[in-house]
Amino acid sequence: MKRNMTTRLLKGWLCLILGLVALGCGGANYMVTIQHPMKGRIPPNKYRSILVAGFLAEGEEKLNLNFETVKYIRTELRKNTPYQVIEEKLIEIPSARIEELPEDNDFWKDLAAQAKAELIMWGRVNYSSKAVAELKEERYRHPVSGRIITYTRLVDKTEFTVKLDLYFSDGTSGELVYGDKYSQTIPYLKRTSADLPVFFSLMNRLLPNILGVLVPRETRETRYILSE
């Protein structure tokens, strides 16, 4: 183990020395963006139709989050995936059963048979807001001396958060195929109430994660290249 550690340290120092030599010889760092293809979590050729069944809504009671979430996802799946999106009356998921439903194969198998769906998407959506305060640094030029003065002050904001638990159940067996949890937060300076425009802004940020389960997508990563 000591020998391996010594080898790693020597390699690290060697890389550092080479890097410093390259910089000393006039080398420059260039930032480039590369794209990596990522496969969907669910086999793309296994299912042809999908039912977005419903979501347990938590948080903002004044908004019909179940309806809005189902409608939003169905629309985006039609536009961005090859799946046949089935139009069916959405279901109300009881909070008392949310923990056991992933293993209730008969429930999802029966629902899929009624809707003629090969795959079912469902889950839980939580939309909430909270007041926060943060220190913000500001500067101004003194009108007499002309000096730049820096000061900090408290700024009141409202943070809006959407948490989305997604589950996918096989329509034939009812078994859980895939599940994951996602969340997104946006702070607003002068917005205090949680409304639908903010909700859809948050969902737009979560959309790549939702689509990435069903269809291949590309991710972007930053790399630095040292030139002579």
Summary of the structure (lengths in Angstrom):
residues: 228
radius of gyration: 25.4
end to end distance: 36.9
largest distance: 78.6
contacts: 601
relative contact order: 0.21
helix: 33%
strand: 41%
